[in-house]
Amino acid sequence: MRASSSSGCRGVGRRTGRATSSQAGGAILTWKGRDIVTNAPRIVAAAEAASLTKPLFRGVVRRMPAAIVLRHGE
């Protein structure tokens, strides 16, 4: 998933994901043409992030220093 910035830099194509800041503490993620409102961002250690991912990605996520976790908003 790619993040869009205020400069308008975005991924290209219908299936490209992007994230935009909606307000402090939240974001709107666009994934496969659907907007998903999120809130309550928090930074977690790699071990916790790995436990939240699909098994296929756990090895890669464990090697990251940290990850940002977002919760589905209303």
Secondary structure as UniProt FT lines:
FT   TURN            6..7
FT   TURN            14..15
FT   STRAND          18..23
FT   TURN            24..25
FT   STRAND          26..31
FT   TURN            32..33
FT   STRAND          34..45
FT   HELIX           46..52
FT   HELIX           55..57
FT   HELIX           58..62
FT   STRAND          66..72
//
